[in-house]
Amino acid sequence: MPTFPHYLVVATAVLALLASLASAHTIMVSINTGGTQLPDGQCVRKWWSKKNTPVTDLQCTELMCRTSDLDGSGTKLCPVAAGSTMSIEFRRNIDPGSDVISVSHIGPMLVYLAPLASNGLGNAWFKIYEEGFDATTNQWATTKLVKNNGILTFSLPAAIKAGDYILRAEAIALHNAKVVGGAQFYPNCAHLSITGGGSVVPAGVAFPGAYKPNDPGILYDRSKNSNSNYVIPGPPLYNGGAGSSGTQTTAANPLSLPTDSGSTASKPACTKKGSKSKKKLRRRKGASL
């Protein structure tokens, strides 16, 4: 039997490990509005070049949407009624038939909205859905996502002002979160044209900015904590939004982050194209809702 140099054996093992880790990640691939399942990628902001790789640096602009369509100009708008039920689909990759995410990647699921005119800059994002750990079923939100074949269903607030919005859906994996920088964030965004509704424009938070490395729901050692007391990160849930029926607590983040060009939301992306990303992110600032 042929033998191989030790360094080749080690290199092969490392590559195999990296491949397995990448396959354990996830990405939002499609949305369902008004009971209509849309094709993969329709009205979803184009995935960034790293596809399903998580964001771990909370100062990255990629924390907003993990997108290569930073100004949103290449993303269609999908109509949906305020107060209606919609769903989104996560998979490990964009290939049809792919499974969802590794069962080891336990954590919460969150959904936010921001006016499209903001392009997600400043204090634009308000939370409309959250689920952490459900003590009644002893399951994390991501566990339920896997069991539901990657489908997350929620209701849009009935009272928000009609208009064009960015929807930000996110899974957070906590399997390595016992150290700073260990939590993994999997956000993706879609464009919605919300009809009907009322006149409410909820207060929001900034991404990046809303999450801090030492937040109890981000720096989290599950071996030392009671999951039933898990604190979901981010701002309080908008009163017109929907949460899970499970036992959970939401972090009481202030909603007074800066909205000017000095906010963390306008910092360059954590990629080599940072300066270009900054310009693209600001391109929509003059638009109106």
C-alpha positions in Angstrom: 0.0 0.0 0.0 1.5 3.4 -0.9 2.3 5.8 1.9 2.0 9.6 1.8 4.1 12.3 3.4 2.7 13.4 6.8 2.2 17.0 5.6 0.0 15.8 2.7 -2.1 13.7 5.1 -2.5 16.8 7.4 -3.3 19.1 4.5 -5.9 16.7 3.2 -7.5 16.4 6.6 -7.6 20.2 7.0 -9.2 20.6 3.6 -11.8 18.0 4.4 -12.6 19.7 7.7 -12.9 23.1 6.0 -15.3 21.6 3.4 -17.4 20.0 6.1 -17.6 23.3 8.0 -18.6 25.2 5.0 -21.3 22.7 4.2 -22.7 23.2 7.7 -23.5 26.8 7.0 -26.7 28.3 5.6 -28.2 30.9 3.3 -31.7 32.3 2.6 -32.6 31.2 -0.9 -36.3 32.1 -1.5 -39.4 33.7 -0.1 -43.1 32.8 -0.2 -45.5 35.7 -0.2 -49.3 35.4 -0.1 -49.0 31.7 -0.4 -47.0 31.9 -3.6 -43.6 30.2 -3.6 -41.2 32.4 -5.6 -38.2 31.0 -7.6 -34.8 30.9 -5.8 -33.2 34.3 -5.7 -36.3 36.3 -6.8 -36.5 39.5 -4.8 -33.6 38.3 -2.6 -30.5 40.5 -2.6 -27.7 38.7 -4.5 -25.6 36.6 -2.2 -22.1 37.8 -1.5 -19.1 36.0 -3.0 -18.6 33.8 0.1 -22.2 32.5 -0.3 -23.2 30.7 2.9 -20.1 31.7 5.0 -21.1 33.4 8.3 -20.2 36.9 9.5 -18.3 36.9 12.8 -17.1 40.5 13.0 -19.9 42.6 14.3 -18.4 45.8 12.7 -18.7 44.4 9.2 -21.3 45.9 6.8 -21.9 42.3 5.7 -23.8 41.9 9.0 -26.6 43.7 7.3 -27.3 41.4 4.4 -24.3 39.3 3.3 -24.9 40.7 -0.2 -22.9 41.7 -3.3 -25.8 44.0 -4.3 -25.0 46.7 -1.8 -27.2 49.4 -3.2 -30.1 47.1 -3.9 -30.5 48.3 -7.5 -30.3 44.8 -8.9 -33.0 43.4 -6.6 -36.7 43.2 -7.6 -39.6 44.1 -5.3 -42.2 41.5 -4.4 -45.7 42.7 -3.4 -47.1 41.4 -0.1 -50.0 42.6 2.1 -49.4 44.1 5.6 -50.6 41.6 8.2 -50.3 38.7 5.9 -48.3 35.5 6.6 -45.1 34.9 4.6 -42.3 32.4 4.8 -38.6 32.2 3.8 -36.4 29.3 3.0 -32.9 28.6 4.3 -30.5 26.0 2.8 -26.9 25.0 3.3 -26.3 26.2 -0.2 -28.3 27.5 -3.2 -28.6 24.1 -4.9 -32.1 22.7 -4.8 -32.4 19.7 -2.6 -29.7 20.9 -0.2 -30.5 20.5 3.5 -30.7 23.4 5.9 -27.9 23.8 8.5 -25.9 21.5 10.8 -28.0 20.4 13.8 -25.0 21.5 15.9 -25.5 25.1 14.9 -28.1 25.9 17.6 -29.4 29.4 18.1 -32.1 32.0 17.5 -33.9 33.1 14.4 -34.7 36.8 13.9 -36.5 38.9 11.2 -36.2 42.7 10.7 -37.6 45.3 8.4 -36.2 48.6 7.2 -37.5 51.2 4.7 -35.9 50.5 1.4 -35.2 54.2 1.0 -32.8 54.0 3.9 -30.9 51.1 2.2 -30.5 49.8 5.7 -28.3 52.7 6.9 -28.6 54.3 10.3 -31.4 53.4 12.8 -33.5 51.8 10.1 -34.1 48.2 11.3 -37.0 47.1 13.5 -37.5 43.6 14.7 -40.8 41.9 13.7 -40.1 38.3 14.6 -37.8 36.4 17.0 -37.5 33.0 18.5 -34.7 31.7 20.8 -35.0 28.6 23.0 -38.4 27.1 23.5 -38.4 25.5 26.9 -41.8 23.8 26.3 -40.3 21.7 23.5 -36.6 21.9 24.6 -35.7 23.1 21.1 -33.7 26.0 19.7 -35.2 28.0 16.8 -32.6 26.7 14.4 -33.5 23.1 15.4 -37.1 23.8 14.5 -35.9 25.3 11.2 -34.1 22.1 10.4 -37.2 20.0 11.3 -39.3 22.3 9.1 -37.0 21.7 6.0 -35.6 25.2 6.2 -38.9 27.1 6.2 -39.5 29.9 8.7 -43.0 31.3 8.7 -44.1 34.6 10.3 -46.6 37.5 10.0 -45.9 40.9 8.7 -47.1 43.7 11.1 -50.6 44.9 10.2 -50.1 48.5 11.3 -46.9 49.5 9.5 -47.0 52.1 6.8 -47.4 50.8 3.3 -44.2 51.2 1.1 -41.1 49.5 0.0 -39.0 47.6 2.6 -35.9 45.5 3.0 -36.6 42.3 5.0 -33.6 40.9 6.9 -33.8 37.3 8.1 -31.1 35.9 10.3 -30.0 32.7 12.0 -27.4 33.0 14.7 -25.3 29.9 15.5 -24.0 29.7 19.1 -22.0 26.4 19.1 -18.7 28.3 19.4 -20.1 31.4 21.1 -18.4 30.8 24.5 -15.5 33.1 23.2 -15.7 36.6 21.8 -16.1 36.4 18.1 -17.3 32.8 18.2 -21.0 33.4 17.4 -21.8 33.0 13.7 -24.3 35.3 11.9 -26.3 34.2 8.8 -28.3 37.2 7.6 -29.8 37.7 4.2 -32.2 40.3 2.7 -35.2 40.5 0.4 -37.1 43.4 -1.1 -40.8 43.7 -0.3 -43.5 46.2 -1.5 -45.9 46.1 1.4 -49.5 47.2 0.7 -52.4 48.1 3.0 -51.3 48.6 6.5 -51.5 51.7 8.7 -49.3 54.6 9.5 -46.7 53.3 11.9 -43.0 53.6 11.2 -41.3 51.9 14.2 -38.1 53.1 15.7 -35.1 51.1 14.7 -31.5 50.2 15.2 -28.4 50.1 13.0 -26.5 47.1 11.5 -23.7 47.0 12.3 -24.2 48.6 15.7 -27.2 46.8 17.2 -25.2 43.8 18.4 -22.2 44.0 20.8 -19.6 41.2 21.2 -20.3 40.8 24.9 -24.1 40.8 24.6 -25.5 37.9 26.7 -27.2 36.4 23.6 -24.0 36.6 21.6 -21.2 35.7 24.1 -22.9 32.5 25.3 -21.6 29.4 26.8 -24.4 26.8 26.7 -22.5 24.5 29.1 -22.7 27.2 31.8 -26.1 28.7 31.1 -29.7 27.6 31.3 -31.1 27.7 27.8 -34.5 28.6 29.0 -33.1 32.0 30.2 -31.4 32.7 26.9 -31.5 36.4 26.0 -32.2 37.1 22.4 -29.9 39.8 21.0 -31.0 43.0 19.4 -33.7 45.5 20.1 -37.0 44.7 21.7 -39.6 43.1 19.4 -41.8 45.7 17.7 -45.2 45.5 19.5 -46.9 44.6 16.3 -44.5 41.8 15.6 -44.6 38.1 16.4 -42.4 36.0 18.7 -42.4 32.4 19.6 -44.5 30.8 22.3 -41.5 29.5 24.1 -39.8 31.0 27.2 -37.3 33.6 26.2 -36.1 37.1 27.0 -35.2 39.9 24.6 -32.2 42.2 25.3 -33.2 45.7 26.2 -31.0 47.4 23.7 -31.5 51.2 23.5 -33.0 52.5 20.2 -30.9 55.7 20.1 -27.8 54.7 18.0 -26.4 57.5 15.8 -27.9 57.9 12.4 -25.4 60.2 10.7 -22.4 59.2 8.5 -20.4 58.4 11.6 -22.6 55.5 12.7 -21.2 52.0 12.5 -23.7 51.2 9.8 -21.6 53.2 7.3 -18.2 51.7 8.2 -16.4 49.9 5.3 -17.2 46.2 4.7 -14.6 43.7 6.0 -13.5 43.0 2.5 -10.9 44.4 0.1 -13.6 46.4 -1.6 -14.4 48.4 1.5 -14.3 51.9 0.1 -16.4 50.9 -2.9 -18.9 49.2 -0.6 -19.2 52.4 1.4 -20.1 54.4 -1.7 -22.7 51.9 -2.8 -24.3 51.7 0.6 -24.8 55.5 0.6 -26.1 55.7 -3.0 -29.8 55.3 -2.0 -29.7 57.8 0.8 -31.4 60.5 -1.3 -34.3 58.2 -2.3 -37.8 58.5 -0.8 -40.1 55.8 0.5 
